[in-house]
Amino acid sequence: MNKVFMILMVLAVCSMLVAGPKDEAISSLDTAKGFVSKEQYSKAVEEINYALAKINEILAQRLLDLIPAAPAGYTLDSKDSAGLGTAGSFMGSTNSLAAEASYSSESGSSLSINIAVGGLIGQAASFASMGQMFGGAVAGSSTIRIKGYTGTLEFDKENQSGTLSLKIGQDKSVMIEGSMIESGDILKALAEKIDLAKLESDI
């Protein structure tokens, strides 16, 4: 009998170890339902917030998966993703997510990507395009289209630096920056490597 109990305990522990964020989110939401039915609303809110945190973990990983491999001649130095959670409320970006990556070449050129979802940070590309619209055309600035999405490309030939911003849907943005680059073409080439349609539909 003790052996059966031990086996059941081992199986229970193993199931807890393999439980992923999705399972944890579902479990927390089910628990929240029970608390609501008992009118224990504070505990229900805690469970809902935990479920939301787990869902954000899933989305953050999906966002990280969109980071493209390094372009030819470059090395991917780092990539990471994170969510602001409720801490982002002061800047209008509650539960917003972002993934970042940086690349470098032996010649000293560097590139960086920021993919943002939700709140004000997810609308950064919209603000960039509005600035161009109301501020008038700027030397080295142009409106571009990447895989059907509209964006803005700014390139400073003298400083060999540039910024590309793309608006994806209502609250998603892609920002790519480069320094010590010969033209804005490298920024456009990097943007082409991102699955923008997946960013719009799956995140």
C-alpha positions as CSV (number, residue, x, y, z in Angstrom):
1,M,0.0,0.0,0.0
2,N,2.9,2.3,0.9
3,K,4.5,1.6,-2.5
4,V,1.2,2.6,-4.3
5,F,1.1,5.8,-2.3
6,M,4.7,6.6,-3.1
7,I,4.1,6.0,-6.8
8,L,1.1,8.3,-6.7
9,M,3.1,11.0,-4.9
10,V,5.9,10.7,-7.5
11,L,3.5,11.0,-10.4
12,A,1.8,14.0,-8.7
13,V,5.2,15.8,-8.3
14,C,6.2,15.0,-11.9
15,S,2.9,16.4,-13.2
16,M,3.6,19.6,-11.3
17,L,7.1,19.8,-12.7
18,V,6.0,19.4,-16.3
19,A,3.0,21.8,-15.9
20,G,3.7,24.7,-18.2
21,P,2.5,28.3,-18.0
22,K,-0.7,27.4,-20.0
23,D,-1.7,24.7,-17.5
24,E,-0.9,27.0,-14.5
25,A,-3.0,29.8,-16.1
26,I,-6.0,27.5,-16.6
27,S,-5.7,26.1,-13.0
28,S,-5.6,29.6,-11.6
29,L,-8.6,30.7,-13.5
30,D,-10.5,27.6,-12.3
31,T,-9.5,28.4,-8.8
32,A,-10.6,32.0,-9.2
33,K,-14.1,30.7,-10.2
34,G,-14.3,28.9,-6.9
35,F,-13.3,32.0,-5.0
36,V,-15.9,34.1,-6.8
37,S,-18.7,31.6,-6.1
38,K,-17.7,31.8,-2.4
39,E,-17.6,35.6,-2.7
40,Q,-13.9,35.6,-1.8
41,Y,-13.1,38.3,-4.3
42,S,-9.7,39.4,-3.1
43,K,-8.4,35.8,-3.5
44,A,-10.1,35.6,-6.9
45,V,-8.2,38.7,-8.0
46,E,-4.9,37.2,-6.8
47,E,-5.6,34.0,-8.9
48,I,-6.6,36.0,-11.9
49,N,-3.5,38.2,-11.7
50,Y,-1.3,35.0,-11.4
51,A,-3.1,33.6,-14.5
52,L,-2.4,36.8,-16.4
53,A,1.2,36.7,-15.4
54,K,1.5,33.2,-16.8
55,I,-0.3,34.2,-20.0
56,N,2.2,37.1,-20.4
57,E,5.0,34.5,-20.0
58,I,3.6,32.6,-23.0
59,L,3.3,35.8,-25.0
60,A,6.7,37.0,-24.1
61,Q,8.2,33.7,-25.3
62,R,6.3,34.0,-28.6
63,L,7.6,37.5,-29.0
64,L,11.1,36.3,-28.4
65,D,10.7,33.7,-31.0
66,L,10.1,36.5,-33.6
67,I,13.6,37.9,-33.1
68,P,15.4,37.1,-36.4
69,A,18.8,35.5,-36.8
70,A,21.7,37.8,-37.2
71,P,22.2,39.2,-40.7
72,A,25.2,38.2,-42.8
73,G,28.4,39.6,-41.2
74,Y,26.7,40.2,-37.8
75,T,26.6,38.3,-34.5
76,L,23.5,38.2,-32.3
77,D,24.9,39.5,-29.0
78,S,21.7,39.3,-26.8
79,K,18.0,38.9,-26.9
80,D,15.4,39.1,-24.1
81,S,11.7,39.6,-23.5
82,A,9.8,41.0,-20.6
83,G,6.4,42.3,-19.6
84,L,5.6,45.5,-17.7
85,G,2.7,44.0,-15.8
86,T,0.6,46.4,-13.7
87,A,3.8,48.4,-13.0
88,G,3.4,49.9,-16.5
89,S,0.1,51.5,-15.6
90,F,1.8,54.9,-14.7
91,M,2.9,55.1,-18.4
92,G,-0.3,53.8,-19.9
93,S,1.3,50.4,-20.7
94,T,-0.3,48.0,-18.2
95,N,0.6,44.3,-19.1
96,S,2.6,45.5,-22.2
97,L,5.3,43.2,-23.6
98,A,8.6,43.8,-25.3
99,A,11.3,41.8,-26.9
100,E,14.8,43.2,-27.6
101,A,17.9,42.1,-29.4
102,S,21.2,43.5,-30.3
103,Y,23.7,42.6,-33.1
104,S,27.2,43.7,-33.9
105,S,29.8,43.3,-36.6
106,E,33.6,43.2,-36.5
107,S,33.6,46.5,-38.4
108,G,32.0,48.2,-35.4
109,S,28.5,48.4,-36.9
110,S,25.6,47.7,-34.4
111,L,21.9,47.0,-34.8
112,S,19.1,46.7,-32.3
113,I,15.5,45.5,-32.5
114,N,12.6,46.3,-30.2
115,I,9.3,44.6,-30.7
116,A,6.6,46.0,-28.4
117,V,3.0,45.0,-27.8
118,G,0.3,46.9,-25.9
119,G,-0.1,50.3,-24.3
120,L,1.9,53.3,-25.4
121,I,5.1,51.3,-26.0
122,G,3.2,49.3,-28.6
123,Q,2.2,52.4,-30.4
124,A,5.7,53.9,-30.7
125,A,5.7,53.5,-34.4
126,S,2.4,55.4,-34.7
127,F,3.9,58.3,-32.8
128,A,6.9,58.3,-35.1
129,S,4.7,58.4,-38.2
130,M,2.6,61.2,-36.7
131,G,5.7,63.2,-35.9
132,Q,6.7,62.9,-39.6
133,M,3.2,63.8,-40.7
134,F,2.9,67.0,-38.6
135,G,6.5,67.9,-38.5
136,G,6.9,67.7,-42.3
137,A,9.4,65.7,-44.3
138,V,12.9,65.5,-42.7
139,A,16.0,65.0,-44.8
140,G,16.9,61.4,-44.8
141,S,13.3,60.4,-43.8
142,S,10.9,58.4,-45.9
143,T,7.7,56.3,-45.6
144,I,8.3,52.7,-46.4
145,R,6.3,49.4,-46.8
146,I,7.6,46.1,-45.4
147,K,5.5,43.0,-46.1
148,G,2.4,45.2,-46.5
149,Y,3.0,47.2,-43.3
150,T,3.7,50.9,-43.3
151,G,6.6,52.4,-41.5
152,T,9.1,55.2,-41.3
153,L,12.8,55.1,-42.2
154,E,15.2,57.7,-41.1
155,F,18.9,57.6,-42.1
156,D,21.6,60.1,-41.3
157,K,24.3,59.7,-43.9
158,E,26.7,61.9,-42.1
159,N,26.5,60.1,-38.8
160,Q,25.9,56.7,-40.5
161,S,23.0,56.0,-38.2
162,G,19.3,55.2,-38.8
163,T,16.0,54.2,-37.3
164,L,13.2,52.1,-38.9
165,S,9.8,52.0,-37.2
166,L,6.8,49.9,-38.3
167,K,3.2,50.0,-37.1
168,I,1.7,46.5,-36.8
169,G,-2.1,46.6,-36.2
170,Q,-3.4,48.9,-33.5
171,D,-1.0,48.4,-30.6
172,K,2.2,46.7,-31.9
173,S,5.4,48.3,-33.1
174,V,8.8,47.2,-34.4
175,M,11.7,49.6,-34.0
176,I,15.1,48.9,-35.5
177,E,18.1,51.1,-35.0
178,G,21.6,51.0,-36.5
179,S,24.8,52.8,-36.0
180,M,27.9,52.8,-38.2
181,I,25.9,51.5,-41.1
182,E,26.3,52.5,-44.8
183,S,22.6,52.9,-45.6
184,G,19.1,52.2,-44.3
185,D,18.9,49.1,-46.5
186,I,20.4,46.9,-43.7
187,L,17.5,48.0,-41.4
188,K,14.9,47.2,-44.1
189,A,16.6,43.8,-44.7
190,L,16.4,43.0,-41.0
191,A,12.7,44.0,-40.8
192,E,12.0,41.7,-43.8
193,K,13.3,38.8,-41.7
194,I,10.6,39.3,-39.0
195,D,7.3,37.4,-39.3
196,L,5.2,40.5,-39.1
197,A,1.9,38.7,-40.0
198,K,2.5,36.3,-37.0
199,L,3.2,39.3,-34.8
200,E,-0.2,40.8,-35.7
201,S,-2.2,37.7,-35.5
202,D,-0.7,35.5,-32.8
203,I,0.5,37.9,-30.1
